[in-house]
Amino acid sequence: MKDKDNLIRVYTGTEIAVKLLKDELGKIGITAMIKNDYNSGIIAGFSSGTHSSVDLFIQEIDKDKAEPIINGFIELNKG
């Protein structure tokens, strides 16, 4: 990702769900970044966040292209 100032959060969920969505976005050429505060906190020696609050970010310029994939993913994973 070239310009990290234009990142937008597009999804928050479990680590597994976020990785699956990241892979789906990758199939259409969208690079995504995962932010997991829980794991980062453990590595640093303290706990922050929860297991189920992992964030997925994409570049704002990819938002329109990503929306159908994200919306479809959310619809399939309602439960």
mmCIF file of the N, C-alpha and C atoms, coordinates in Angstrom:
data_MODEL
# 
_entry.id   MODEL 
# 
loop_
_atom_site.group_PDB 
_atom_site.id 
_atom_site.type_symbol 
_atom_site.label_atom_id 
_atom_site.label_alt_id 
_atom_site.label_comp_id 
_atom_site.label_asym_id 
_atom_site.label_entity_id 
_atom_site.label_seq_id 
_atom_site.pdbx_PDB_ins_code 
_atom_site.Cartn_x 
_atom_site.Cartn_y 
_atom_site.Cartn_z 
_atom_site.occupancy 
_atom_site.B_iso_or_equiv 
_atom_site.pdbx_formal_charge 
_atom_site.auth_seq_id 
_atom_site.auth_comp_id 
_atom_site.auth_asym_id 
_atom_site.auth_atom_id 
_atom_site.pdbx_PDB_model_num 
ATOM 1   N N  . MET A 1 1  ? 0.845   -1.172  0.000  1.00 0.00 ? 1  MET A N  1 
ATOM 2   C CA . MET A 1 1  ? 0.000   0.000   0.000  1.00 0.00 ? 1  MET A CA 1 
ATOM 3   C C  . MET A 1 1  ? 0.886   1.228   0.000  1.00 0.00 ? 1  MET A C  1 
ATOM 4   N N  . LYS A 1 2  ? 0.626   2.099   -0.901 1.00 0.00 ? 2  LYS A N  1 
ATOM 5   C CA . LYS A 1 2  ? 1.487   3.264   -1.046 1.00 0.00 ? 2  LYS A CA 1 
ATOM 6   C C  . LYS A 1 2  ? 1.139   4.378   -0.082 1.00 0.00 ? 2  LYS A C  1 
ATOM 7   N N  . ASP A 1 3  ? -0.139  4.755   -0.012 1.00 0.00 ? 3  ASP A N  1 
ATOM 8   C CA . ASP A 1 3  ? -0.531  5.929   0.762  1.00 0.00 ? 3  ASP A CA 1 
ATOM 9   C C  . ASP A 1 3  ? -1.398  5.512   1.940  1.00 0.00 ? 3  ASP A C  1 
ATOM 10  N N  . LYS A 1 4  ? -0.782  5.282   3.081  1.00 0.00 ? 4  LYS A N  1 
ATOM 11  C CA . LYS A 1 4  ? -1.514  4.791   4.246  1.00 0.00 ? 4  LYS A CA 1 
ATOM 12  C C  . LYS A 1 4  ? -2.427  5.846   4.853  1.00 0.00 ? 4  LYS A C  1 
ATOM 13  N N  . ASP A 1 5  ? -2.303  7.097   4.420  1.00 0.00 ? 5  ASP A N  1 
ATOM 14  C CA . ASP A 1 5  ? -3.189  8.146   4.928  1.00 0.00 ? 5  ASP A CA 1 
ATOM 15  C C  . ASP A 1 5  ? -4.611  7.997   4.390  1.00 0.00 ? 5  ASP A C  1 
ATOM 16  N N  . ASN A 1 6  ? -4.788  7.268   3.314  1.00 0.00 ? 6  ASN A N  1 
ATOM 17  C CA . ASN A 1 6  ? -6.101  7.115   2.710  1.00 0.00 ? 6  ASN A CA 1 
ATOM 18  C C  . ASN A 1 6  ? -6.715  5.747   2.968  1.00 0.00 ? 6  ASN A C  1 
ATOM 19  N N  . LEU A 1 7  ? -6.343  5.111   4.054  1.00 0.00 ? 7  LEU A N  1 
ATOM 20  C CA . LEU A 1 7  ? -6.923  3.820   4.407  1.00 0.00 ? 7  LEU A CA 1 
ATOM 21  C C  . LEU A 1 7  ? -8.269  4.025   5.083  1.00 0.00 ? 7  LEU A C  1 
ATOM 22  N N  . ILE A 1 8  ? -9.205  3.140   4.758  1.00 0.00 ? 8  ILE A N  1 
ATOM 23  C CA . ILE A 1 8  ? -10.510 3.165   5.413  1.00 0.00 ? 8  ILE A CA 1 
ATOM 24  C C  . ILE A 1 8  ? -10.813 1.772   5.954  1.00 0.00 ? 8  ILE A C  1 
ATOM 25  N N  . ARG A 1 9  ? -11.453 1.736   7.121  1.00 0.00 ? 9  ARG A N  1 
ATOM 26  C CA . ARG A 1 9  ? -11.846 0.447   7.699  1.00 0.00 ? 9  ARG A CA 1 
ATOM 27  C C  . ARG A 1 9  ? -13.121 0.006   6.998  1.00 0.00 ? 9  ARG A C  1 
ATOM 28  N N  . VAL A 1 10 ? -13.120 -1.221  6.488  1.00 0.00 ? 10 VAL A N  1 
ATOM 29  C CA . VAL A 1 10 ? -14.280 -1.717  5.753  1.00 0.00 ? 10 VAL A CA 1 
ATOM 30  C C  . VAL A 1 10 ? -14.964 -2.887  6.443  1.00 0.00 ? 10 VAL A C  1 
ATOM 31  N N  . TYR A 1 11 ? -14.288 -3.483  7.426  1.00 0.00 ? 11 TYR A N  1 
ATOM 32  C CA . TYR A 1 11 ? -14.891 -4.644  8.082  1.00 0.00 ? 11 TYR A CA 1 
ATOM 33  C C  . TYR A 1 11 ? -14.200 -4.870  9.416  1.00 0.00 ? 11 TYR A C  1 
ATOM 34  N N  . THR A 1 12 ? -14.975 -5.310  10.405 1.00 0.00 ? 12 THR A N  1 
ATOM 35  C CA . THR A 1 12 ? -14.448 -5.728  11.698 1.00 0.00 ? 12 THR A CA 1 
ATOM 36  C C  . THR A 1 12 ? -15.101 -7.050  12.049 1.00 0.00 ? 12 THR A C  1 
ATOM 37  N N  . GLY A 1 13 ? -14.302 -8.017  12.442 1.00 0.00 ? 13 GLY A N  1 
ATOM 38  C CA . GLY A 1 13 ? -14.844 -9.324  12.795 1.00 0.00 ? 13 GLY A CA 1 
ATOM 39  C C  . GLY A 1 13 ? -13.767 -10.208 13.381 1.00 0.00 ? 13 GLY A C  1 
ATOM 40  N N  . THR A 1 14 ? -14.020 -11.496 13.343 1.00 0.00 ? 14 THR A N  1 
ATOM 41  C CA . THR A 1 14 ? -13.033 -12.445 13.852 1.00 0.00 ? 14 THR A CA 1 
ATOM 42  C C  . THR A 1 14 ? -11.837 -12.496 12.911 1.00 0.00 ? 14 THR A C  1 
ATOM 43  N N  . GLU A 1 15 ? -10.734 -12.979 13.414 1.00 0.00 ? 15 GLU A N  1 
ATOM 44  C CA . GLU A 1 15 ? -9.524  -13.074 12.598 1.00 0.00 ? 15 GLU A CA 1 
ATOM 45  C C  . GLU A 1 15 ? -9.751  -13.949 11.368 1.00 0.00 ? 15 GLU A C  1 
ATOM 46  N N  . ILE A 1 16 ? -10.477 -15.036 11.540 1.00 0.00 ? 16 ILE A N  1 
ATOM 47  C CA . ILE A 1 16 ? -10.751 -15.942 10.417 1.00 0.00 ? 16 ILE A CA 1 
ATOM 48  C C  . ILE A 1 16 ? -11.585 -15.238 9.353  1.00 0.00 ? 16 ILE A C  1 
ATOM 49  N N  . ALA A 1 17 ? -12.656 -14.568 9.766  1.00 0.00 ? 17 ALA A N  1 
ATOM 50  C CA . ALA A 1 17 ? -13.528 -13.874 8.810  1.00 0.00 ? 17 ALA A CA 1 
ATOM 51  C C  . ALA A 1 17 ? -12.761 -12.780 8.072  1.00 0.00 ? 17 ALA A C  1 
ATOM 52  N N  . VAL A 1 18 ? -11.952 -12.026 8.798  1.00 0.00 ? 18 VAL A N  1 
ATOM 53  C CA . VAL A 1 18 ? -11.190 -10.940 8.184  1.00 0.00 ? 18 VAL A CA 1 
ATOM 54  C C  . VAL A 1 18 ? -10.204 -11.490 7.154  1.00 0.00 ? 18 VAL A C  1 
ATOM 55  N N  . LYS A 1 19 ? -9.545  -12.589 7.475  1.00 0.00 ? 19 LYS A N  1 
ATOM 56  C CA . LYS A 1 19 ? -8.601  -13.184 6.530  1.00 0.00 ? 19 LYS A CA 1 
ATOM 57  C C  . LYS A 1 19 ? -9.320  -13.701 5.285  1.00 0.00 ? 19 LYS A C  1 
ATOM 58  N N  . LEU A 1 20 ? -10.508 -14.281 5.463  1.00 0.00 ? 20 LEU A N  1 
ATOM 59  C CA . LEU A 1 20 ? -11.283 -14.756 4.315  1.00 0.00 ? 20 LEU A CA 1 
ATOM 60  C C  . LEU A 1 20 ? -11.681 -13.594 3.407  1.00 0.00 ? 20 LEU A C  1 
ATOM 61  N N  . LEU A 1 21 ? -12.159 -12.513 3.997  1.00 0.00 ? 21 LEU A N  1 
ATOM 62  C CA . LEU A 1 21 ? -12.547 -11.350 3.207  1.00 0.00 ? 21 LEU A CA 1 
ATOM 63  C C  . LEU A 1 21 ? -11.329 -10.731 2.519  1.00 0.00 ? 21 LEU A C  1 
ATOM 64  N N  . LYS A 1 22 ? -10.214 -10.673 3.208  1.00 0.00 ? 22 LYS A N  1 
ATOM 65  C CA . LYS A 1 22 ? -8.985  -10.149 2.599  1.00 0.00 ? 22 LYS A CA 1 
ATOM 66  C C  . LYS A 1 22 ? -8.613  -10.964 1.369  1.00 0.00 ? 22 LYS A C  1 
ATOM 67  N N  . ASP A 1 23 ? -8.739  -12.278 1.468  1.00 0.00 ? 23 ASP A N  1 
ATOM 68  C CA . ASP A 1 23 ? -8.437  -13.150 0.325  1.00 0.00 ? 23 ASP A CA 1 
ATOM 69  C C  . ASP A 1 23 ? -9.391  -12.894 -0.838 1.00 0.00 ? 23 ASP A C  1 
ATOM 70  N N  . GLU A 1 24 ? -10.676 -12.705 -0.541 1.00 0.00 ? 24 GLU A N  1 
ATOM 71  C CA . GLU A 1 24 ? -11.665 -12.425 -1.590 1.00 0.00 ? 24 GLU A CA 1 
ATOM 72  C C  . GLU A 1 24 ? -11.352 -11.102 -2.287 1.00 0.00 ? 24 GLU A C  1 
ATOM 73  N N  . LEU A 1 25 ? -10.977 -10.096 -1.524 1.00 0.00 ? 25 LEU A N  1 
ATOM 74  C CA . LEU A 1 25 ? -10.616 -8.812  -2.120 1.00 0.00 ? 25 LEU A CA 1 
ATOM 75  C C  . LEU A 1 25 ? -9.342  -8.940  -2.960 1.00 0.00 ? 25 LEU A C  1 
ATOM 76  N N  . GLY A 1 26 ? -8.423  -9.750  -2.493 1.00 0.00 ? 26 GLY A N  1 
ATOM 77  C CA . GLY A 1 26 ? -7.184  -9.984  -3.242 1.00 0.00 ? 26 GLY A CA 1 
ATOM 78  C C  . GLY A 1 26 ? -7.435  -10.602 -4.601 1.00 0.00 ? 26 GLY A C  1 
ATOM 79  N N  . LYS A 1 27 ? -8.474  -11.423 -4.713 1.00 0.00 ? 27 LYS A N  1 
ATOM 80  C CA . LYS A 1 27 ? -8.807  -12.063 -5.987 1.00 0.00 ? 27 LYS A CA 1 
ATOM 81  C C  . LYS A 1 27 ? -9.194  -11.050 -7.058 1.00 0.00 ? 27 LYS A C  1 
ATOM 82  N N  . ILE A 1 28 ? -9.675  -9.873  -6.644 1.00 0.00 ? 28 ILE A N  1 
ATOM 83  C CA . ILE A 1 28 ? -10.037 -8.840  -7.620 1.00 0.00 ? 28 ILE A CA 1 
ATOM 84  C C  . ILE A 1 28 ? -9.010  -7.709  -7.634 1.00 0.00 ? 28 ILE A C  1 
ATOM 85  N N  . GLY A 1 29 ? -7.850  -7.968  -7.063 1.00 0.00 ? 29 GLY A N  1 
ATOM 86  C CA . GLY A 1 29 ? -6.739  -7.032  -7.143 1.00 0.00 ? 29 GLY A CA 1 
ATOM 87  C C  . GLY A 1 29 ? -6.713  -5.934  -6.098 1.00 0.00 ? 29 GLY A C  1 
ATOM 88  N N  . ILE A 1 30 ? -7.479  -6.098  -5.019 1.00 0.00 ? 30 ILE A N  1 
ATOM 89  C CA . ILE A 1 30 ? -7.487  -5.093  -3.958 1.00 0.00 ? 30 ILE A CA 1 
ATOM 90  C C  . ILE A 1 30 ? -6.598  -5.561  -2.813 1.00 0.00 ? 30 ILE A C  1 
ATOM 91  N N  . THR A 1 31 ? -5.626  -4.750  -2.473 1.00 0.00 ? 31 THR A N  1 
ATOM 92  C CA . THR A 1 31 ? -4.742  -5.038  -1.352 1.00 0.00 ? 31 THR A CA 1 
ATOM 93  C C  . THR A 1 31 ? -5.396  -4.535  -0.075 1.00 0.00 ? 31 THR A C  1 
ATOM 94  N N  . ALA A 1 32 ? -5.408  -5.363  0.944  1.00 0.00 ? 32 ALA A N  1 
ATOM 95  C CA . ALA A 1 32 ? -6.020  -5.001  2.223  1.00 0.00 ? 32 ALA A CA 1 
ATOM 96  C C  . ALA A 1 32 ? -5.004  -5.184  3.340  1.00 0.00 ? 32 ALA A C  1 
ATOM 97  N N  . MET A 1 33 ? -5.233  -4.472  4.431  1.00 0.00 ? 33 MET A N  1 
ATOM 98  C CA . MET A 1 33 ? -4.352  -4.544  5.589  1.00 0.00 ? 33 MET A CA 1 
ATOM 99  C C  . MET A 1 33 ? -5.172  -4.950  6.811  1.00 0.00 ? 33 MET A C  1 
ATOM 100 N N  . ILE A 1 34 ? -4.671  -5.916  7.553  1.00 0.00 ? 34 ILE A N  1 
ATOM 101 C CA . ILE A 1 34 ? -5.333  -6.382  8.770  1.00 0.00 ? 34 ILE A CA 1 
ATOM 102 C C  . ILE A 1 34 ? -4.688  -5.698  9.974  1.00 0.00 ? 34 ILE A C  1 
ATOM 103 N N  . LYS A 1 35 ? -5.539  -5.214  10.885 1.00 0.00 ? 35 LYS A N  1 
ATOM 104 C CA . LYS A 1 35 ? -5.041  -4.635  12.142 1.00 0.00 ? 35 LYS A CA 1 
ATOM 105 C C  . LYS A 1 35 ? -5.676  -5.418  13.285 1.00 0.00 ? 35 LYS A C  1 
ATOM 106 N N  . ASN A 1 36 ? -4.829  -6.037  14.076 1.00 0.00 ? 36 ASN A N  1 
ATOM 107 C CA . ASN A 1 36 ? -5.287  -6.872  15.172 1.00 0.00 ? 36 ASN A CA 1 
ATOM 108 C C  . ASN A 1 36 ? -4.671  -6.338  16.466 1.00 0.00 ? 36 ASN A C  1 
ATOM 109 N N  . ASP A 1 37 ? -5.405  -5.477  17.167 1.00 0.00 ? 37 ASP A N  1 
ATOM 110 C CA . ASP A 1 37 ? -4.891  -4.879  18.397 1.00 0.00 ? 37 ASP A CA 1 
ATOM 111 C C  . ASP A 1 37 ? -4.652  -5.911  19.492 1.00 0.00 ? 37 ASP A C  1 
ATOM 112 N N  . TYR A 1 38 ? -5.444  -6.971  19.517 1.00 0.00 ? 38 TYR A N  1 
ATOM 113 C CA . TYR A 1 38 ? -5.301  -7.993  20.544 1.00 0.00 ? 38 TYR A CA 1 
ATOM 114 C C  . TYR A 1 38 ? -3.930  -8.672  20.440 1.00 0.00 ? 38 TYR A C  1 
ATOM 115 N N  . ASN A 1 39 ? -3.594  -9.156  19.236 1.00 0.00 ? 39 ASN A N  1 
ATOM 116 C CA . ASN A 1 39 ? -2.296  -9.812  19.050 1.00 0.00 ? 39 ASN A CA 1 
ATOM 117 C C  . ASN A 1 39 ? -1.144  -8.840  19.247 1.00 0.00 ? 39 ASN A C  1 
ATOM 118 N N  . SER A 1 40 ? -1.303  -7.609  18.786 1.00 0.00 ? 40 SER A N  1 
ATOM 119 C CA . SER A 1 40 ? -0.258  -6.613  18.975 1.00 0.00 ? 40 SER A CA 1 
ATOM 120 C C  . SER A 1 40 ? -0.014  -6.362  20.463 1.00 0.00 ? 40 SER A C  1 
ATOM 121 N N  . GLY A 1 41 ? -1.084  -6.317  21.245 1.00 0.00 ? 41 GLY A N  1 
ATOM 122 C CA . GLY A 1 41 ? -0.957  -6.103  22.678 1.00 0.00 ? 41 GLY A CA 1 
ATOM 123 C C  . GLY A 1 41 ? -0.256  -7.242  23.377 1.00 0.00 ? 41 GLY A C  1 
ATOM 124 N N  . ILE A 1 42 ? -0.567  -8.448  22.978 1.00 0.00 ? 42 ILE A N  1 
ATOM 125 C CA . ILE A 1 42 ? 0.074   -9.617  23.583 1.00 0.00 ? 42 ILE A CA 1 
ATOM 126 C C  . ILE A 1 42 ? 1.575   -9.604  23.292 1.00 0.00 ? 42 ILE A C  1 
ATOM 127 N N  . ILE A 1 43 ? 1.935   -9.290  22.067 1.00 0.00 ? 43 ILE A N  1 
ATOM 128 C CA . ILE A 1 43 ? 3.349   -9.237  21.689 1.00 0.00 ? 43 ILE A CA 1 
ATOM 129 C C  . ILE A 1 43 ? 4.078   -8.175  22.500 1.00 0.00 ? 43 ILE A C  1 
ATOM 130 N N  . ALA A 1 44 ? 3.400   -7.053  22.742 1.00 0.00 ? 44 ALA A N  1 
ATOM 131 C CA . ALA A 1 44 ? 4.015   -5.961  23.490 1.00 0.00 ? 44 ALA A CA 1 
ATOM 132 C C  . ALA A 1 44 ? 3.994   -6.191  25.001 1.00 0.00 ? 44 ALA A C  1 
ATOM 133 N N  . GLY A 1 45 ? 3.269   -7.207  25.453 1.00 0.00 ? 45 GLY A N  1 
ATOM 134 C CA . GLY A 1 45 ? 3.257   -7.529  26.872 1.00 0.00 ? 45 GLY A CA 1 
ATOM 135 C C  . GLY A 1 45 ? 2.034   -7.042  27.616 1.00 0.00 ? 45 GLY A C  1 
ATOM 136 N N  . PHE A 1 46 ? 1.021   -6.595  26.903 1.00 0.00 ? 46 PHE A N  1 
ATOM 137 C CA . PHE A 1 46 ? -0.239  -6.206  27.541 1.00 0.00 ? 46 PHE A CA 1 
ATOM 138 C C  . PHE A 1 46 ? -1.382  -6.568  26.610 1.00 0.00 ? 46 PHE A C  1 
ATOM 139 N N  . SER A 1 47 ? -2.582  -6.553  27.124 1.00 0.00 ? 47 SER A N  1 
ATOM 140 C CA . SER A 1 47 ? -3.735  -6.960  26.325 1.00 0.00 ? 47 SER A CA 1 
ATOM 141 C C  . SER A 1 47 ? -4.565  -5.740  25.936 1.00 0.00 ? 47 SER A C  1 
ATOM 142 N N  . SER A 1 48 ? -4.944  -5.679  24.668 1.00 0.00 ? 48 SER A N  1 
ATOM 143 C CA . SER A 1 48 ? -5.783  -4.603  24.159 1.00 0.00 ? 48 SER A CA 1 
ATOM 144 C C  . SER A 1 48 ? -6.695  -5.177  23.099 1.00 0.00 ? 48 SER A C  1 
ATOM 145 N N  . GLY A 1 49 ? -7.957  -4.817  23.106 1.00 0.00 ? 49 GLY A N  1 
ATOM 146 C CA . GLY A 1 49 ? -8.893  -5.349  22.126 1.00 0.00 ? 49 GLY A CA 1 
ATOM 147 C C  . GLY A 1 49 ? -9.398  -6.715  22.532 1.00 0.00 ? 49 GLY A C  1 
ATOM 148 N N  . THR A 1 50 ? -10.136 -7.339  21.643 1.00 0.00 ? 50 THR A N  1 
ATOM 149 C CA . THR A 1 50 ? -10.661 -8.678  21.897 1.00 0.00 ? 50 THR A CA 1 
ATOM 150 C C  . THR A 1 50 ? -10.348 -9.572  20.714 1.00 0.00 ? 50 THR A C  1 
ATOM 151 N N  . HIS A 1 51 ? -10.548 -10.873 20.907 1.00 0.00 ? 51 HIS A N  1 
ATOM 152 C CA . HIS A 1 51 ? -10.311 -11.843 19.838 1.00 0.00 ? 51 HIS A CA 1 
ATOM 153 C C  . HIS A 1 51 ? -11.157 -11.539 18.612 1.00 0.00 ? 51 HIS A C  1 
ATOM 154 N N  . SER A 1 52 ? -12.353 -11.000 18.816 1.00 0.00 ? 52 SER A N  1 
ATOM 155 C CA . SER A 1 52 ? -13.279 -10.835 17.702 1.00 0.00 ? 52 SER A CA 1 
ATOM 156 C C  . SER A 1 52 ? -13.273 -9.434  17.105 1.00 0.00 ? 52 SER A C  1 
ATOM 157 N N  . SER A 1 53 ? -12.342 -8.599  17.491 1.00 0.00 ? 53 SER A N  1 
ATOM 158 C CA . SER A 1 53 ? -12.326 -7.254  16.915 1.00 0.00 ? 53 SER A CA 1 
ATOM 159 C C  . SER A 1 53 ? -11.056 -7.019  16.108 1.00 0.00 ? 53 SER A C  1 
ATOM 160 N N  . VAL A 1 54 ? -10.996 -7.689  14.979 1.00 0.00 ? 54 VAL A N  1 
ATOM 161 C CA . VAL A 1 54 ? -9.897  -7.539  14.044 1.00 0.00 ? 54 VAL A CA 1 
ATOM 162 C C  . VAL A 1 54 ? -10.428 -6.673  12.902 1.00 0.00 ? 54 VAL A C  1 
ATOM 163 N N  . ASP A 1 55 ? -9.665  -5.656  12.507 1.00 0.00 ? 55 ASP A N  1 
ATOM 164 C CA . ASP A 1 55 ? -10.117 -4.712  11.494 1.00 0.00 ? 55 ASP A CA 1 
ATOM 165 C C  . ASP A 1 55 ? -9.443  -4.971  10.155 1.00 0.00 ? 55 ASP A C  1 
ATOM 166 N N  . LEU A 1 56 ? -10.205 -4.705  9.084  1.00 0.00 ? 56 LEU A N  1 
ATOM 167 C CA . LEU A 1 56 ? -9.683  -4.819  7.731  1.00 0.00 ? 56 LEU A CA 1 
ATOM 168 C C  . LEU A 1 56 ? -9.767  -3.449  7.067  1.00 0.00 ? 56 LEU A C  1 
ATOM 169 N N  . PHE A 1 57 ? -8.653  -3.012  6.517  1.00 0.00 ? 57 PHE A N  1 
ATOM 170 C CA . PHE A 1 57 ? -8.568  -1.703  5.876  1.00 0.00 ? 57 PHE A CA 1 
ATOM 171 C C  . PHE A 1 57 ? -8.206  -1.866  4.404  1.00 0.00 ? 57 PHE A C  1 
ATOM 172 N N  . ILE A 1 58 ? -8.737  -0.963  3.579  1.00 0.00 ? 58 ILE A N  1 
ATOM 173 C CA . ILE A 1 58 ? -8.351  -0.885  2.177  1.00 0.00 ? 58 ILE A CA 1 
ATOM 174 C C  . ILE A 1 58 ? -8.080  0.580   1.855  1.00 0.00 ? 58 ILE A C  1 
ATOM 175 N N  . GLN A 1 59 ? -7.502  0.819   0.701  1.00 0.00 ? 59 GLN A N  1 
ATOM 176 C CA . GLN A 1 59 ? -7.319  2.192   0.258  1.00 0.00 ? 59 GLN A CA 1 
ATOM 177 C C  . GLN A 1 59 ? -8.669  2.753   -0.160 1.00 0.00 ? 59 GLN A C  1 
ATOM 178 N N  . GLU A 1 60 ? -8.897  3.995   0.168  1.00 0.00 ? 60 GLU A N  1 
ATOM 179 C CA . GLU A 1 60 ? -10.169 4.639   -0.134 1.00 0.00 ? 60 GLU A CA 1 
ATOM 180 C C  . GLU A 1 60 ? -10.492 4.584   -1.628 1.00 0.00 ? 60 GLU A C  1 
ATOM 181 N N  . ILE A 1 61 ? -9.485  4.662   -2.466 1.00 0.00 ? 61 ILE A N  1 
ATOM 182 C CA . ILE A 1 61 ? -9.686  4.637   -3.913 1.00 0.00 ? 61 ILE A CA 1 
ATOM 183 C C  . ILE A 1 61 ? -10.309 3.314   -4.391 1.00 0.00 ? 61 ILE A C  1 
ATOM 184 N N  . ASP A 1 62 ? -10.154 2.226   -3.610 1.00 0.00 ? 62 ASP A N  1 
ATOM 185 C CA . ASP A 1 62 ? -10.692 0.908   -3.969 1.00 0.00 ? 62 ASP A CA 1 
ATOM 186 C C  . ASP A 1 62 ? -12.092 0.659   -3.425 1.00 0.00 ? 62 ASP A C  1 
ATOM 187 N N  . LYS A 1 63 ? -12.658 1.618   -2.709 1.00 0.00 ? 63 LYS A N  1 
ATOM 188 C CA . LYS A 1 63 ? -13.924 1.414   -2.009 1.00 0.00 ? 63 LYS A CA 1 
ATOM 189 C C  . LYS A 1 63 ? -15.049 0.959   -2.943 1.00 0.00 ? 63 LYS A C  1 
ATOM 190 N N  . ASP A 1 64 ? -15.256 1.655   -4.048 1.00 0.00 ? 64 ASP A N  1 
ATOM 191 C CA . ASP A 1 64 ? -16.365 1.306   -4.950 1.00 0.00 ? 64 ASP A CA 1 
ATOM 192 C C  . ASP A 1 64 ? -16.204 -0.087  -5.541 1.00 0.00 ? 64 ASP A C  1 
ATOM 193 N N  . LYS A 1 65 ? -14.989 -0.444  -5.883 1.00 0.00 ? 65 LYS A N  1 
ATOM 194 C CA . LYS A 1 65 ? -14.714 -1.767  -6.440 1.00 0.00 ? 65 LYS A CA 1 
ATOM 195 C C  . LYS A 1 65 ? -14.914 -2.862  -5.386 1.00 0.00 ? 65 LYS A C  1 
ATOM 196 N N  . ALA A 1 66 ? -14.606 -2.542  -4.130 1.00 0.00 ? 66 ALA A N  1 
ATOM 197 C CA . ALA A 1 66 ? -14.670 -3.529  -3.050 1.00 0.00 ? 66 ALA A CA 1 
ATOM 198 C C  . ALA A 1 66 ? -16.078 -3.721  -2.486 1.00 0.00 ? 66 ALA A C  1 
ATOM 199 N N  . GLU A 1 67 ? -16.924 -2.713  -2.580 1.00 0.00 ? 67 GLU A N  1 
ATOM 200 C CA . GLU A 1 67 ? -18.243 -2.763  -1.932 1.00 0.00 ? 67 GLU A CA 1 
ATOM 201 C C  . GLU A 1 67 ? -19.065 -4.000  -2.271 1.00 0.00 ? 67 GLU A C  1 
ATOM 202 N N  . PRO A 1 68 ? -19.183 -4.419  -3.546 1.00 0.00 ? 68 PRO A N  1 
ATOM 203 C CA . PRO A 1 68 ? -19.980 -5.619  -3.820 1.00 0.00 ? 68 PRO A CA 1 
ATOM 204 C C  . PRO A 1 68 ? -19.440 -6.872  -3.122 1.00 0.00 ? 68 PRO A C  1 
ATOM 205 N N  . ILE A 1 69 ? -18.117 -6.999  -3.062 1.00 0.00 ? 69 ILE A N  1 
ATOM 206 C CA . ILE A 1 69 ? -17.495 -8.159  -2.404 1.00 0.00 ? 69 ILE A CA 1 
ATOM 207 C C  . ILE A 1 69 ? -17.769 -8.097  -0.900 1.00 0.00 ? 69 ILE A C  1 
ATOM 208 N N  . ILE A 1 70 ? -17.576 -6.938  -0.300 1.00 0.00 ? 70 ILE A N  1 
ATOM 209 C CA . ILE A 1 70 ? -17.775 -6.773  1.142  1.00 0.00 ? 70 ILE A CA 1 
ATOM 210 C C  . ILE A 1 70 ? -19.234 -7.012  1.510  1.00 0.00 ? 70 ILE A C  1 
ATOM 211 N N  . ASN A 1 71 ? -20.162 -6.400  0.767  1.00 0.00 ? 71 ASN A N  1 
ATOM 212 C CA . ASN A 1 71 ? -21.591 -6.567  1.059  1.00 0.00 ? 71 ASN A CA 1 
ATOM 213 C C  . ASN A 1 71 ? -22.032 -8.016  0.896  1.00 0.00 ? 71 ASN A C  1 
ATOM 214 N N  . GLY A 1 72 ? -21.537 -8.678  -0.142 1.00 0.00 ? 72 GLY A N  1 
ATOM 215 C CA . GLY A 1 72 ? -21.857 -10.097 -0.335 1.00 0.00 ? 72 GLY A CA 1 
ATOM 216 C C  . GLY A 1 72 ? -21.310 -10.958 0.784  1.00 0.00 ? 72 GLY A C  1 
ATOM 217 N N  . PHE A 1 73 ? -20.099 -10.647 1.230  1.00 0.00 ? 73 PHE A N  1 
ATOM 218 C CA . PHE A 1 73 ? -19.477 -11.389 2.319  1.00 0.00 ? 73 PHE A CA 1 
ATOM 219 C C  . PHE A 1 73 ? -20.280 -11.228 3.601  1.00 0.00 ? 73 PHE A C  1 
ATOM 220 N N  . ILE A 1 74 ? -20.689 -9.994  3.896  1.00 0.00 ? 74 ILE A N  1 
ATOM 221 C CA . ILE A 1 74 ? -21.476 -9.733  5.096  1.00 0.00 ? 74 ILE A CA 1 
ATOM 222 C C  . ILE A 1 74 ? -22.810 -10.467 5.026  1.00 0.00 ? 74 ILE A C  1 
ATOM 223 N N  . GLU A 1 75 ? -23.451 -10.432 3.883  1.00 0.00 ? 75 GLU A N  1 
ATOM 224 C CA . GLU A 1 75 ? -24.749 -11.091 3.712  1.00 0.00 ? 75 GLU A CA 1 
ATOM 225 C C  . GLU A 1 75 ? -24.625 -12.604 3.914  1.00 0.00 ? 75 GLU A C  1 
ATOM 226 N N  . LEU A 1 76 ? -23.580 -13.204 3.380  1.00 0.00 ? 76 LEU A N  1 
ATOM 227 C CA . LEU A 1 76 ? -23.375 -14.649 3.518  1.00 0.00 ? 76 LEU A CA 1 
ATOM 228 C C  . LEU A 1 76 ? -23.044 -15.063 4.955  1.00 0.00 ? 76 LEU A C  1 
ATOM 229 N N  . ASN A 1 77 ? -22.461 -14.161 5.714  1.00 0.00 ? 77 ASN A N  1 
ATOM 230 C CA . ASN A 1 77 ? -21.986 -14.494 7.052  1.00 0.00 ? 77 ASN A CA 1 
ATOM 231 C C  . ASN A 1 77 ? -22.873 -13.964 8.164  1.00 0.00 ? 77 ASN A C  1 
ATOM 232 N N  . LYS A 1 78 ? -24.083 -13.549 7.827  1.00 0.00 ? 78 LYS A N  1 
ATOM 233 C CA . LYS A 1 78 ? -25.027 -13.145 8.889  1.00 0.00 ? 78 LYS A CA 1 
ATOM 234 C C  . LYS A 1 78 ? -25.396 -14.375 9.690  1.00 0.00 ? 78 LYS A C  1 
ATOM 235 N N  . GLY A 1 79 ? -25.555 -14.189 10.934 1.00 0.00 ? 79 GLY A N  1 
ATOM 236 C CA . GLY A 1 79 ? -25.907 -15.378 11.682 1.00 0.00 ? 79 GLY A CA 1 
ATOM 237 C C  . GLY A 1 79 ? -26.300 -15.080 13.016 1.00 0.00 ? 79 GLY A C  1 
# 
